[in-house]
């Protein structure tokens, strides 16, 4: 199923209340890139002063502001005080089958790998905890370079049991296009295979508007929710996710479910979010076929979460690209 053409050159003034939470951006290291159409602000990885210092998500490429035609697409989505563990924007995380590299092999006090984060210390626990923030034994090596419309992050890390990688992420705003490209290359520089899955949480906070009937999320395939009870917070109609009403505030109202119905074709790794009140829209697609798809939302954020799988032998690498096309909707 093809998406409708929704691209028009109009600007809608925003005189609407916002649910986005304020924060003091000058307190943390960040940088900006722009192509004249899109302006962004991006957190810089920093183990001492960085905004995000958790161990679930890759530290690079967190966009806390992206503006196109006076519309905002990202921002702070939670009022929790744990600001160093709450990412913004396109936040990516690597793990496979609820496991991370080297965790099972590591003894208590030894390190395991979190790609894009560092070597984390294994404590006394019954199993890996996805949302737990672990002590980081080795932050690895970050190399960051930048031009006016691009920024590149390289993270290199190794452990004592043969895992090692060089991970490159480059964010580019192509000239004269309302697009963001995020290109990735994960190279195996160790002697053990890198078997992992990566997903992008995509914390969209579009114009600070509450998740509700003014939003529509559309896919190129007919959806089925893995979760039986969606509590009427979201409904699925063919290839769309809709909100019958505004969501209950805070984490108490959140809902998440796996989605099925996609094929092994790359064309299914696409989604589109449209706000029919402010006009802001975004269409995302990835260059790799889906391995899983998850959808998570609260009253302040809409998060389609595509997953891709990779197994990288010694000396090999895997490349993939995420593309975001921003547009203004008009009926």
N, C-alpha and C positions, 0 to 999 in steps of 0.2 A: 504494500500500500504506500502510495506516495504522499508526502506531506504537501499541503497547499502552499502556494506562493504567497508569502506574507511580507515582502520587502517593499517598504515605501520610505520616502525621504520626508518624514514629518517628525516634529518634536512635540511631545505632550508635556505641558508644564505640570510639575508635581506639587500639588497643594494638599496632599494627603498625609495623614498621620503615619508615623513610622514606628515599627516595633524593633528596629535595630538597636542594639545596646551600644552606648558610647564607650570609648577607651582612649587612653593617652598614647597616641602613636609615636610621639616624639620620645617616649621613654625607651624605645626599642630600636635596634638597627634595622633600617629598611632602605630600599632604593626604588626608583621609578623608571619605567620605560613607556614610550609613547610612539605612535605612528601618525599623530595628528588627528586621527579619528577616535582612537581608544587611548585612554590614560590609565595607567595601573600603578599600584603601590604594592611592593613585594617584600616580605620579611626576609632578612638575611640570616642564615644559620649561624648561631653563636652560642657556645656552651655556657658562657658566663652571663650574657645580657640578652639573649634572644627571646622573642615572644613565645615561640613554641619550643619546649624542651622536654616533651614527653618521649615515650619509646614505642608508641604504636605506629605513628606515621613518619614517613620520610620527611626530613627537615627542609627539603628544598622546594621552591616553587609555590609557597603559600601566598596567594594573592588576597590581601585584605581590602583592596578597593580596585574595582574595574568600572570605569565610567565610559558610556557611549551615548552620545546625544542627550546628555543631562540625566541619564538613567544609571543607577548603581546596581551592580550584579552580585557583589559579595559584601561581607562585613561580619561583625561580631554577632553571633546567633544565640549566645547564652549569657546569663547574668551570674554564672558561677564564679567564685573567686579563684578557682584553679586555672588562671589564665594561661599558665605555661603548659597546660595539657589540653587546651581547647584550640584546635587548628581552625583556620579559615580558608575559604576558597578551595581550589582543587588540591585535596589532601590525599596522598596515595600511601598504601600500606602493602607490604609483602609478607605472605605466609601461605602455607599449603596444608590442607586437611587439619586446620587448627594447630599447626606446628610451625615453628620458625627454625632457620638453619642452625644446626648444632645443638639445639636444646636438649634432645634426648641423650646425646653423647656427653654433655657437660655434667660434671659433678657439682655439688653445692660449693659456691665460691668461685667456680670457673665461669668463663664467658660463653655466650652464644650470640649469633649474628642477628642484628636487625638492619636490613638493607636501608641505607640512607640515614641511619641513626648512629650505630656504633656497636661495640662489643659490650653486651649487657651481662651483669652478674646474676647467676642463678642462685636464688635463695632457697631456703627450706619451704617447699610447697608441694601440693599434690599434683600439679600440672600447670602448664603455661596459662597465664591470665591475660587475655587480650587487652583489657582496659587498665591493667596495672602499670604503673610507671616504675621501671627497674633502674637500679643503679648502673651507670655507664662506666665501665672500666677503661675503655679506649674509644675516643670520639672519631678515630680515623683521621684522614686528611681531606680537607675541603679546599678546592681550587675554584675561584669564582672570577669570571670575566664578563664584561658588559659593553654593549654599544647603545646607541640612542633608542633602538626599537627591539633589542634582544638582551637576554641575560643567560649565561650558561653556568651550571653547577656541576662539578665533578667531585665524587666522593670515592675514596679508595680505602679499603679495609681488608685485614686478614686476621685469621686466628691461628692457634697452634695445632689444629687438627686438619688443616688442609683446605679450609674454605677461604677464598679470597676473591675480590671483585673490584672492578672499576665501573662505576655507575655515572653516566652522563645524562643530564637533563637540560634541555635548552628551550626557553620560552621565547617565541618570536611573534611580533605583530607585523604582518606583511604590509608593505607600503600600499596605501590607498585602498585597503580592504578592512572591513569591520570584523577581522578574524584574529584569533589567538591560536597559535600552533604550539603544542608541547611535544617535543620529540625526545625519545629516550633511547639509550643504548646501555644494556647491562652486559658487561664482558666478564667471563670467568677467567680470572688470573691465578686460580689455585689448582689443586689436583683432585678436587672432589666436585661432582656434578652439582650444579645449582638447580634444584627442583623447587619451583616456587610459583605462586599465583599472586597477581597484583590487582588491587582494586582501587578505584578513585571514588572517594566519598562525596565529592562535588557539593560542598556546602553553599548552595545558592541562597542568597538573601537579597531578593530582587526588589529594589526600591524600598526595602524595609517593610514590605506589605505582608500582612498576616496570611498564612496558608489557609486558603478557603476557596469559595466558589469562583473567585475571579481568576484562579489559576487552572491551567489545563496542561497535562503532560501526555505527550503523544509518542507512540512507537510505530515502527514499520511492520510489526507482527501482532497477532491477536494474543492478548495477555491472559494468563491464568495465575492467580495468587496461590503461593504455597501455603500461606496461613489461611485457615478457614474463617476465623473471626477477625474482621477488620474494624469491628466496633462502630461501624457507620462513620468512621472518621475519613476514610477514603472509599470510593467505589470504583470498580473496573467495568468499563463499557467497551467491549471489543478491543481496540488498540489504544485506549485512553485511560488515564487515571484522573479522576475528578474528586473534588471535595464537596459533599452535600451541604456543608456548613463550616463556619470558622471552627478551628480546633481549640480545645481546652488549653489554656496557657501552661507553658513549662513542660518539663519532662513527663509529668503525669498524663499528658495528652498525646504523647508520641506514639507512633505506630511504625512498624517495620515488617516487611514480608519479602520472601524470595519471589521472583517472577519466572514463569516458564512460558514456552510458546515460540521462542527464538530457534533459529536453525543454526547450522554450522557455517553459514554464509556471513562474510564480513558486513554485508549491508544491514544486517540486523543489529549491529553494534552502533545504534543511533537512537537518539531521543531528542525531543523538542519540548521546551517549556515556554508557555505564553501567558502573560498577564493581560487579560482583556480589559482591565481598568486603566493601567498606566501605559499599556502598549509595549512594554519591554518584553523581548523574546530572545531565546538562545537555542541554537540547534547544535548538538554535539555528535561527533562520530569518531570512531577509532579505527585504526588500520588493521586490527586483528579480530578474529571471530571471538564471540563470547564463550566463556566457560561457565559463568553463572551471571545472574543479574539480581540485584537486591534493591529495594526501594525503602527509604527511611525518611520520616518527616516529623517535625514538630510545628508549633504555631509560627516559628520564626525562620524556618529553613526547609528547603525542598532538596532532597538528596537522591537522585538516581545514581546507582552504584554499579557500573559495569566491571566485570572481572575477566581477566585473561590469564591463561596458563602458559608456562614456559619451562622447559628443561634444557639447560645449557651445559654441554659437556666441557671438559677441560680445554682451554684454548679457544673456545667458541664464544659467540655473543648473540644477543637477541635485541632487535630494534622494533619499536612501535611508536606511533604518533597519535595524539589526541588533537582534534580540531574543534574549535568553538566558533560558530558564526553568530554574530549578534545582529538583531534586526528590530525594527519598530513595526508593530502590528496595527493594522487599521482595517476595520470591516468594510 
